[in-house]
Amino acid sequence: MKGMRASQSMTFPAFQRAALRGLAALMMLLATSVRSNFVFDDDPFQPVTQDETVAVGGVVTLTCSVKENDNSSLQWSNTAQQTLYFGEKRALRDNRIQLVKSTATELIITISEVQLSDDGEYTCSIFTMPVRTARATVTVLGVPGKPVITGFEDAVQDGGKVTLTCTSSGSKPPAKLHWYRDQEEIQGRPDVVESNPDEPTYTVTSELTLTVTRNDNNALIACAVDHPSIANGDKRTEQPLSVLFSPSVSIQPESDLPREGEKFFLQCVGNGNPEPTAFVWRRKDGELPPMAKVDDAFLRFESLNKSDNGVYECQADNGIGTGEVTHTLLVQETGVNAADPTAMSPSSGVDHAVIGGVVAVIVFIMLCLLIVLGRYLIRHKGTYLTHEAKGSDDAPDADTAIINAEGGHSGVDDKKEYFI
C-alpha cells in the first residue's frame, strides 16, 4: 500500500504534462535561433542583410554584417539551404560564387552570371547561442528579347489599312510594349501577356492598326520594350512602311529660256510608289512637232522653232494609277539679247504691247489737240482794228477823210492796236 501511494504521489495529471511539454518546446525554439523577422536594435549579434534585384546575366552582391561578434562565424546559404561560404571557406563548388570580404563582423559574396534559378531567399547565419539568422530576397529579372514586328510583308495601297504585330519574349515580370511613328508615340491595342512553359518568364504581344496615306510611305514604325532590366532606355525594332500610290508628275525643261535653233528637251518626272515606268507625251493644240522625238520620260527637240510653241502634256503610269501635268513652251527669237533675261521672258512681250498701246494713245491725243488748236487760230486770223483811220468812215468826201486821218497822227503815243 505504501508503495502504491508513493507512485501515485509522483504522477502528474495529464493537463500538467501537456503544459510542461509546450513550455519546453518554446524554450528550445528560443534557444535554437532568432529569425531576421524580429530585428532587435539592442542585439549587437543580430545579422543585417538587404534585398537585391538583378537582371539575368548580371552580378549580385550579398552582404551580411553584425555590430559585434563573440568569435562566431558568419555563413551564407542559398535558396536550397546549401551553405555557400562559412566564413572564408567555400562550401559549394560553384565558380560563379566568389568571396569578396570575410571578417568577424562582415561576410560579402558575389554571384555572377545570374540565372533565373538563382531567384529566391538567401540566409545569413551567425552561430552564437542562440543561432541568429537574417534573410535577403534576390529578385532575378528576366530580360525581354528584342521585339519582332510582323505585318510588313506586303505593301498597302494609299487609303488602305495595315495591322502590325509586335512580340517580345523572356521578360520577368511582363514587359510593356509601346508603338511609335517616327518620334511620336501612337496607341496600339492592350498588351496580351502569356506565361512561357517550363520557365518563369512571359511573352508579350501588341497589335497596331493604321489607315495609311501616301504621306506614310517610308515612315518608320517602331515597337519599343519597356522593362526594369533594361538600364539604358528601351529595346526597339523599326520598320519602314511601304505605301503604294499613283504618281505625282512635274515637267522640268532643260532651260528656262529656250531659243530658236538650239537643242532642247522636256523631262517628265514622276514621284510614286512604285516609280512610274510608262510615259505618254501629247500636244494640247495638235500633233507633236515633226522634229520632236519621244524618249521615254524625255521629249527632245533637235532644233527649236517658233512653230514648236504650245502646251505639252506628260502622263506617267506606275501600275497603281496615272498622273499628268502640262507645260507651256515659248521659243525665244535668236536675235534677242540672251544677257537680258527680261527681254526674252514670255511676259516681256506682253509688257511691250502694253507700253506700245499707251504711247499710241498719247500720240493720238496730242494730234487731236494740235488739230483743234490750228483750226481755232485759222478762224480768228486778221480780226483786229487800229486807230489809224479813225473818223474816215464819217467823212463826206475823200479830202475830208484824209484830213481827219492826219489829225489822228498828232501823237505817236496815241497809236494803239487792239487784237481781238
Disulfide bonds with the S-S distance in Angstrom:
Cys64-Cys124 1.78
Cys166-Cys223 1.88
Cys268-Cys314 1.98
